[in-house]
Amino acid sequence: MTSLASQTPTSDQDSVRKRMNISLREIGIPPRPTILEAIEQEMAREEPDLNRLGQLLRSDVALAAGLIKTANSPMLGLSKKVSSPREAMLLLGLRYVVQVIAGLSLRQVFSHLPDMERFWDSSARIAEISAWLCSHLQPRGELLPEDVHTFALFRDAGIPSLIIHIDDYRAQLAIANTEAERSFTAVEQDEIGIDHAQIGARLANEWLLPEKIAVAIAHHHEPAAIQGTSPEPLPTPIRQLIALTQLAEYIFQIRTGLAMTCEWKKLGPTCLAVLDLPAENIGELVRLSREAEVGN
């Protein structure tokens, strides 16, 4: 016979049930920044006015400075340094500028969240290493360094949203980071009934990022998806996109000892196979990335 005590939910059980009832619809997605709308409206013209676009960017000092810093980053290896948003647009191209501004805006829309500096800094540095790896390794496919950079910035964008909506999500995050067998997103699903990859993919879609970036975000913790053995196999460039950024994160961890997780143990061999890269080459990539000053 079941006791009355066992029939009465504890406060912990109530908390779990409440978290499990949170739906994707209830997790707020920050609206697309208006500056992206303005830039794309100008880009849609037959002859975009770079002076007008430069004025738009200069109206936000942080975005303008971030764009110039990105253009001058060693990851891109441009032959000349830029000193203005207009020069950055000329050298990077308007498509990439939109993606850079989206990445910079991501940090701004979550600026009210405390204790996130290391998260954003790690994301930015991993994104730089990811883009550099794309240029250095040149995997077969249609990947561009700018798409890899953007994916790396947005890959974990669902985490801040979950921190806002789930009181103890930071504790669940710590569990997921140290889980040796279950996938990161499986831990989230087991604990809270939703995962950051779902949220990040939705954000990427609503911010009108390239579809392959949203798809990669949705599957970046799934071994079968990376292997290409899932029921609906991902195209090779998307699998390479995920693999490059996972390798970049591992290189960043080796170099800094920061952002340590168990993900490389679970996903590393698969990522190396996707990139056709021997494991013994990782040490050389660590050295070369450090010498190139990417991710510093």
NUZA-796981 format. One line per 4 residues: number of its first residue (from 1); their letters; for each residue y, z, x of N, C-alpha, C. Coordinates in steps of 0.05 Angstrom, whole numbers, plus 5000, padded with zeros to 4 digits. Layout:
<recs>
NUM) a) Y,Z,X,Y,Z,X,Y,Z,X  ...
</recs>
This chain:
<recs>
1) mtsl) 4976,5000,5017,5000,5000,5000,5025,5000,5017  5044,4984,5010,5068,4982,5026,5087,5005,5019  5097,5019,5039,5114,5042,5034,5142,5033,5026  5156,5051,5013,5183,5045,5004,5201,5040,5028
5) asqt) 5195,5054,5051,5212,5051,5075,5209,5023,5086  5184,5012,5084,5181,4985,5095,5193,4964,5077  5197,4971,5052,5209,4952,5033,5240,4951,5035  5251,4973,5046,5280,4975,5047,5290,4964,5073
9) ptsd) 5307,4943,5073,5316,4931,5098,5332,4951,5114  5328,4951,5140,5345,4967,5158,5371,4952,5163  5390,4966,5175,5416,4954,5181,5412,4931,5201  5393,4934,5220,5387,4913,5239,5376,4888,5225
13) qdsv) 5358,4893,5206,5346,4870,5191,5367,4856,5174  5385,4872,5162,5407,4860,5147,5424,4842,5165  5430,4852,5189,5446,4837,5208,5433,4810,5215  5406,4811,5220,5392,4787,5227,5392,4767,5203
17) rkrm) 5387,4778,5179,5387,4760,5156,5414,4748,5151  5435,4763,5156,5462,4752,5152,5467,4730,5172  5459,4733,5197,5462,4713,5217,5446,4688,5210  5421,4692,5201,5403,4670,5195,5413,4653,5172
21) nisl) 5430,4665,5155,5441,4651,5132,5466,4634,5138  5475,4636,5163,5499,4620,5170,5491,4591,5172  5505,4574,5159,5499,4546,5159,5518,4531,5177  5510,4506,5184,5527,4489,5200,5554,4485,5187
25) reig) 5554,4484,5161,5579,4479,5146,5599,4502,5149  5588,4527,5153,5605,4550,5154,5618,4554,5182  5606,4541,5202,5618,4543,5229,5642,4525,5231  5665,4536,5234,5689,4520,5235,5691,4502,5259
29) ippr) 5697,4477,5256,5702,4459,5278,5732,4455,5280  5743,4460,5304,5772,4456,5307,5780,4428,5301  5802,4424,5287,5811,4397,5280,5818,4381,5305  5815,4355,5303,5821,4338,5325,5851,4340,5332
33) ptil) 5857,4344,5358,5886,4348,5365,5903,4324,5357  5926,4329,5347,5944,4308,5337,5952,4289,5360  5953,4299,5385,5961,4281,5406,5941,4259,5410  5915,4264,5405,5895,4243,5407,5899,4222,5386
37) eaie) 5907,4231,5362,5913,4212,5341,5936,4194,5349  5957,4206,5360,5981,4191,5368,5974,4171,5390  5958,4179,5409,5951,4161,5431,5935,4138,5420  5916,4143,5403,5899,4122,5393,5914,4103,5375
41) qema) 5934,4113,5360,5951,4095,5344,5966,4076,5362  5976,4086,5385,5990,4069,5403,5971,4049,5416  5946,4058,5423,5926,4040,5435,5918,4018,5416  5920,4023,5390,5911,4003,5370,5931,3980,5368
45) reep) 5955,3983,5379,5974,3961,5379,5965,3938,5397  5975,3915,5391,5967,3891,5407,5975,3895,5436  5999,3907,5440,6008,3913,5468,6017,3942,5469  5998,3960,5476,6006,3989,5477,6029,3993,5496
49) dlnr) 6047,4011,5488,6071,4017,5504,6064,4041,5522  6060,4036,5548,6053,4057,5566,6075,4077,5569  6100,4068,5567,6123,4087,5569,6122,4106,5545  6116,4096,5522,6114,4113,5498,6091,4133,5501
53) lgql) 6068,4123,5511,6046,4141,5516,6052,4162,5537  6067,4154,5557,6075,4173,5578,6092,4195,5567  6111,4187,5549,6128,4207,5536,6111,4227,5519  6092,4216,5505,6074,4234,5489,6061,4255,5506
57) lrsd) 6050,4246,5529,6036,4264,5546,6054,4284,5560  6078,4274,5568,6097,4292,5581,6107,4314,5562  6104,4310,5536,6113,4330,5517,6095,4355,5518  6071,4352,5530,6053,4375,5534,6048,4377,5564
61) vala) 6062,4396,5576,6062,4398,5605,6034,4403,5615  6018,4420,5601,5991,4427,5610,5973,4402,5610  5975,4386,5588,5958,4362,5587,5966,4342,5608  5992,4338,5612,6002,4319,5632,5992,4327,5659
65) agli) 5995,4353,5666,5986,4363,5692,5956,4360,5695  5941,4365,5674,5912,4363,5675,5903,4334,5679  5917,4316,5666,5910,4287,5669,5915,4278,5698  5937,4286,5709,5944,4279,5737,5923,4291,5756
69) ktan) 5916,4316,5751,5896,4330,5768,5869,4315,5767  5861,4307,5743,5836,4293,5740,5837,4266,5754  5858,4252,5751,5861,4226,5765,5860,4228,5795  5870,4251,5806,5871,4255,5835,5846,4269,5845
73) spml) 5827,4275,5827,5803,4290,5836,5786,4273,5854  5773,4286,5874,5755,4271,5892,5732,4257,5877  5725,4267,5853,5702,4255,5839,5706,4226,5832  5732,4218,5829,5738,4190,5822,5743,4173,5847
77) glsk) 5751,4185,5868,5754,4170,5893,5774,4148,5892  5796,4152,5876,5817,4131,5874,5831,4127,5901  5839,4103,5906,5851,4096,5932,5879,4107,5936  5892,4114,5914,5919,4125,5916,5922,4149,5897
81) kvss) 5940,4167,5904,5946,4190,5888,5966,4183,5866  5963,4194,5843,5982,4189,5821,6000,4213,5818  6024,4208,5808,6043,4230,5804,6055,4231,5776  6045,4214,5758,6056,4214,5731,6033,4206,5711
85) prea) 6036,4214,5686,6016,4205,5666,6014,4175,5664  6037,4161,5667,6036,4132,5665,6019,4120,5687  6022,4129,5712,6005,4120,5734,5976,4126,5729  5970,4149,5718,5943,4157,5712,5931,4137,5691
89) mlll) 5947,4130,5671,5937,4111,5651,5931,4084,5663  5948,4075,5681,5944,4049,5694,5919,4048,5711  5913,4070,5724,5890,4071,5742,5864,4078,5728  5866,4096,5708,5841,4105,5695,5834,4087,5671
93) glry) 5854,4075,5658,5848,4060,5634,5852,4078,5610  5861,4067,5588,5868,4083,5564,5843,4097,5552  5821,4083,5553,5797,4095,5541,5790,4121,5555  5790,4121,5581,5783,4146,5596,5805,4167,5592
97) vvqv) 5830,4158,5590,5852,4177,5586,5848,4193,5560  5839,4179,5539,5834,4193,5514,5812,4214,5518  5791,4207,5532,5769,4227,5537,5778,4250,5554  5795,4245,5574,5806,4266,5591,5823,4285,5574
101) iagl) 5840,4274,5557,5857,4290,5540,5841,4306,5520  5819,4294,5510,5802,4309,5492,5789,4333,5506  5780,4329,5531,5769,4351,5546,5789,4373,5552  5813,4365,5559,5834,4385,5565,5842,4400,5539
105) slrq) 5842,4386,5517,5850,4398,5492,5829,4418,5482  5804,4413,5490,5782,4431,5481,5788,4460,5490  5797,4462,5515,5803,4489,5525,5826,4501,5510  5846,4485,5504,5870,4494,5490,5864,4506,5462
109) vfsh) 5846,4492,5447,5841,4500,5420,5826,4527,5419  5813,4534,5441,5799,4559,5441,5813,4580,5460  5838,4575,5465,5853,4592,5484,5855,4621,5475  5852,4626,5449,5855,4653,5438,5830,4670,5444
113) lpdm) 5808,4657,5452,5784,4673,5458,5786,4688,5484  5781,4714,5485,5783,4729,5510,5759,4724,5528  5763,4730,5554,5741,4731,5573,5726,4704,5575  5740,4682,5573,5726,4656,5575,5734,4640,5599
117) erfw) 5750,4652,5617,5760,4636,5640,5738,4625,5657  5717,4641,5662,5696,4632,5679,5680,4610,5665  5677,4612,5639,5663,4591,5624,5677,4564,5627  5703,4564,5623,5718,4539,5625,5719,4528,5653
121) dssa) 5722,4547,5672,5723,4538,5700,5697,4526,5709  5675,4539,5701,5649,4528,5708,5644,4501,5695  5652,4498,5670,5648,4473,5656,5663,4450,5671  5688,4456,5679,5705,4436,5692,5693,4428,5719
125) riae) 5683,4448,5734,5672,4442,5760,5645,4427,5758  5629,4435,5739,5604,4420,5735,5609,4392,5726  5630,4388,5709,5637,4361,5701,5645,4343,5724  5660,4355,5743,5668,4339,5767,5643,4331,5783
129) isaw) 5625,4350,5787,5601,4344,5803,5584,4323,5788  5583,4325,5762,5567,4306,5746,5578,4277,5750  5604,4274,5748,5616,4248,5751,5611,4237,5779  5614,4255,5799,5609,4247,5827,5580,4238,5831
133) lcsh) 5561,4253,5819,5533,4246,5820,5528,4218,5809  5541,4212,5786,5537,4186,5774,5546,4164,5793  5569,4168,5806,5579,4148,5825,5561,4146,5850  5551,4169,5859,5536,4170,5883,5507,4159,5879
137) lqpr) 5494,4167,5858,5466,4160,5853,5464,4132,5840  5484,4125,5824,5485,4100,5809,5458,4095,5795  5451,4112,5776,5426,4108,5762,5426,4082,5746  5402,4070,5744,5400,4045,5729,5408,4050,5700
141) gell) 5423,4033,5688,5432,4037,5661,5461,4029,5658  5474,4040,5637,5501,4033,5631,5520,4057,5632  5513,4076,5650,5530,4100,5651,5555,4095,5668  5577,4106,5658,5602,4107,5673,5608,4135,5681
145) pedv) 5620,4140,5704,5627,4167,5712,5644,4182,5692  5662,4167,5678,5680,4180,5659,5665,4190,5635  5643,4176,5627,5627,4186,5604,5612,4210,5612  5601,4211,5637,5587,4234,5646,5605,4258,5648
149) htfa) 5629,4254,5658,5649,4275,5660,5655,4287,5632  5660,4269,5613,5666,4278,5586,5643,4293,5573  5619,4283,5576,5596,4296,5565,5593,4324,5577  5597,4327,5603,5594,4353,5616,5614,4373,5605
153) lfrd) 5638,4364,5599,5659,4381,5589,5652,4391,5561  5640,4373,5545,5635,4379,5517,5606,4390,5512  5589,4389,5532,5561,4395,5528,5557,4423,5515  5573,4442,5523,5570,4470,5513,5593,4478,5495
157) agip) 5607,4458,5483,5630,4464,5467,5624,4480,5442  5598,4480,5434,5591,4496,5411,5590,4526,5416  5589,4534,5441,5588,4562,5447,5613,4577,5438  5637,4568,5445,5661,4583,5435,5661,4585,5404
161) slii) 5653,4565,5390,5653,4566,5361,5634,4588,5351  5611,4591,5364,5592,4611,5356,5602,4639,5363  5616,4641,5386,5627,4667,5393,5647,4676,5372  5662,4658,5361,5682,4664,5340,5668,4674,5314
165) hidd) 5646,4661,5306,5634,4665,5280,5611,4685,5279  5600,4692,5302,5577,4710,5303,5584,4733,5322  5586,4757,5310,5597,4780,5325,5582,4786,5351  5555,4784,5350,5539,4791,5374,5528,4767,5388
169) yraq) 5542,4744,5385,5531,4720,5398,5530,4722,5428  5549,4736,5440,5549,4738,5470,5522,4751,5479  5512,4771,5463,5487,4783,5470,5464,4763,5467  5465,4747,5446,5444,4726,5443,5446,4705,5465
173) laia) 5470,4700,5474,5474,4681,5496,5461,4691,5522  5464,4718,5527,5451,4730,5550,5421,4727,5549  5409,4731,5525,5380,4728,5521,5372,4699,5527  5386,4680,5516,5380,4652,5520,5381,4644,5550
177) ntea) 5401,4655,5564,5405,4648,5592,5382,4658,5610  5369,4679,5601,5347,4691,5618,5319,4685,5607  5317,4669,5586,5291,4662,5575,5277,4641,5593  5253,4648,5601,5239,4631,5621,5222,4610,5608
181) ersf) 5215,4612,5582,5196,4593,5570,5208,4577,5547  5218,4592,5526,5229,4578,5503,5255,4563,5512  5260,4541,5499,5285,4527,5505,5309,4544,5496  5331,4538,5509,5356,4553,5503,5362,4552,5473
185) tave) 5360,4528,5461,5367,4525,5433,5346,4537,5415  5321,4539,5424,5300,4552,5408,5306,4582,5406  5315,4594,5428,5323,4622,5427,5345,4626,5406  5366,4609,5407,5388,4611,5388,5377,4608,5359
189) qdei) 5360,4588,5355,5349,4584,5328,5333,4608,5319  5318,4620,5336,5301,4643,5329,5319,4668,5323  5341,4670,5338,5357,4694,5335,5379,4692,5314  5391,4668,5311,5413,4666,5292,5411,4642,5273
193) gidh) 5390,4626,5275,5385,4605,5256,5402,4580,5260  5416,4578,5282,5432,4555,5289,5435,4554,5319  5443,4531,5330,5446,4530,5359,5472,4515,5367  5480,4521,5392,5506,4510,5401,5505,4479,5404
197) aqig) 5481,4468,5409,5480,4439,5412,5487,4425,5385  5478,4436,5363,5485,4425,5337,5515,4425,5333  5527,4448,5339,5556,4452,5335,5571,4433,5354  5563,4431,5379,5577,4414,5398,5575,4384,5390
201) arla) 5552,4376,5380,5549,4348,5372,5567,4342,5348  5569,4361,5330,5587,4357,5307,5616,4355,5316  5624,4372,5335,5651,4372,5345,5657,4345,5358  5638,4335,5374,5642,4310,5388,5645,4287,5368
205) newl) 5629,4288,5346,5632,4267,5325,5659,4269,5312  5668,4293,5305,5693,4296,5290,5717,4290,5308  5714,4292,5334,5735,4286,5353,5733,4256,5362  5714,4242,5349,5711,4213,5354,5705,4206,5383
209) lpek) 5689,4222,5396,5680,4215,5423,5658,4194,5420  5652,4179,5442,5631,4159,5440,5605,4170,5429  5591,4155,5413,5567,4165,5399,5546,4175,5419  5543,4161,5442,5522,4170,5461,5527,4198,5471
213) iava) 5553,4206,5473,5559,4233,5482,5551,4254,5461  5556,4248,5436,5548,4266,5414,5518,4269,5413  5504,4247,5416,5474,4247,5415,5463,4263,5439  5475,4259,5462,5466,4274,5486,5470,4304,5482
217) iahh) 5493,4311,5471,5499,4340,5466,5478,4352,5448  5471,4337,5427,5452,4347,5407,5424,4353,5419  5417,4339,5441,5390,4341,5451,5388,4352,5480  5410,4362,5491,5410,4368,5520,5392,4391,5529
221) hepa) 5381,4406,5510,5362,4428,5518,5334,4421,5510  5328,4397,5502,5302,4390,5491,5285,4374,5512  5265,4387,5523,5249,4373,5544,5237,4346,5535  5227,4345,5510,5215,4320,5500,5236,4298,5498
225) aiqg) 5260,4306,5490,5281,4285,5487,5289,4274,5515  5290,4292,5535,5297,4283,5562,5275,4266,5574  5250,4274,5568,5227,4259,5578,5224,4231,5565  5235,4229,5541,5232,4204,5526,5206,4204,5509
229) tspe) 5195,4228,5504,5170,4230,5489,5174,4241,5461  5199,4244,5452,5203,4254,5425,5197,4232,5405  5193,4239,5379,5185,4219,5359,5204,4195,5358  5230,4199,5362,5249,4177,5364,5262,4178,5392
233) plpt) 5249,4165,5411,5258,4168,5440,5288,4160,5443  5301,4176,5460,5329,4170,5466,5331,4147,5485  5352,4130,5483,5356,4109,5503,5358,4121,5531  5350,4105,5551,5350,4115,5578,5377,4124,5588
237) pirq) 5399,4111,5582,5425,4121,5591,5432,4149,5581  5424,4155,5556,5429,4182,5545,5412,4202,5560  5387,4196,5565,5370,4214,5580,5381,4218,5608  5391,4197,5621,5403,4200,5647,5429,4217,5646
241) lial) 5444,4214,5625,5468,4229,5621,5462,4259,5621  5442,4267,5606,5433,4295,5605,5423,4304,5632  5407,4287,5645,5394,4295,5670,5415,4298,5692  5434,4280,5694,5455,4282,5714,5471,4309,5712
245) tqla) 5478,4316,5688,5494,4340,5684,5477,4365,5689  5451,4364,5682,5434,4387,5688,5431,4391,5718  5429,4368,5732,5427,4370,5762,5454,4380,5773  5476,4371,5762,5502,4380,5771,5505,4410,5767
249) eyif) 5495,4420,5745,5497,4449,5740,5480,4464,5761  5457,4453,5768,5440,4466,5788,5453,4466,5815  5465,4444,5822,5480,4442,5848,5503,4462,5848  5517,4464,5826,5539,4484,5824,5528,4512,5827
253) qirt) 5505,4518,5815,5493,4545,5818,5485,4551,5847  5474,4531,5861,5466,4535,5889,5491,4540,5906  5512,4525,5901,5536,4527,5917,5552,4553,5912  5551,4563,5888,5568,4586,5880,5554,4611,5873
257) glam) 5529,4609,5864,5515,4632,5853,5525,4639,5825  5541,4622,5813,5552,4628,5786,5537,4612,5765  5542,4619,5739,5531,4606,5716,5500,4604,5718  5488,4625,5729,5459,4624,5733,5444,4626,5707
261) tcew) 5425,4608,5703,5408,4608,5679,5379,4601,5688  5361,4599,5669,5334,4591,5675,5329,4561,5668  5350,4547,5662,5347,4520,5652,5335,4501,5672  5342,4503,5698,5331,4485,5717,5301,4488,5720
265) kklg) 5291,4512,5718,5262,4516,5720,5248,4502,5697  5261,4502,5673,5249,4490,5650,5253,4460,5648  5276,4450,5658,5283,4422,5654,5285,4406,5680  5286,4420,5703,5291,4406,5728,5272,4384,5735
269) ptcl) 5246,4390,5735,5227,4368,5742,5230,4344,5724  5234,4348,5698,5238,4325,5680,5263,4310,5687  5285,4324,5693,5310,4311,5700,5307,4294,5725  5294,4305,5745,5290,4291,5770,5273,4265,5765
273) avld) 5253,4267,5747,5237,4244,5741,5253,4222,5727  5271,4231,5709,5288,4212,5695,5307,4197,5715  5316,4212,5735,5334,4200,5755,5319,4187,5778  5292,4189,5778,5276,4178,5800,5286,4190,5827
277) lpae) 5289,4216,5827,5300,4230,5850,5280,4251,5861  5272,4250,5886,5254,4270,5897,5269,4297,5899  5254,4318,5894,5266,4345,5895,5277,4352,5923  5265,4341,5944,5275,4347,5971,5302,4335,5976
281) nige) 5312,4318,5959,5339,4306,5963,5361,4324,5953  5354,4345,5938,5375,4362,5926,5392,4375,5947  5380,4385,5969,5395,4398,5990,5416,4380,6002  5409,4355,6005,5428,4335,6016,5451,4331,5996
285) lvrl) 5445,4330,5970,5466,4327,5950,5485,4351,5949  5473,4374,5953,5490,4398,5955,5510,4396,5978  5500,4387,6001,5517,4384,6025,5538,4363,6021  5530,4340,6010,5549,4318,6007,5570,4325,5986
289) srea) 5562,4338,5964,5582,4346,5944,5602,4366,5955  5593,4383,5972,5611,4402,5984,5630,4388,6004  5620,4369,6019,5637,4354,6038,5657,4337,6023  5649,4326,6000,5667,4310,5984,5688,4327,5969
293) evgn) 5684,4353,5969,5702,4372,5956,5703,4368,5926  5681,4360,5914,5680,4358,5885,5670,4385,5874  5681,4393,5852,5673,4418,5840,5683,4443,5854  5704,4440,5870,5715,4463,5884,5735,4478,5867
</recs>
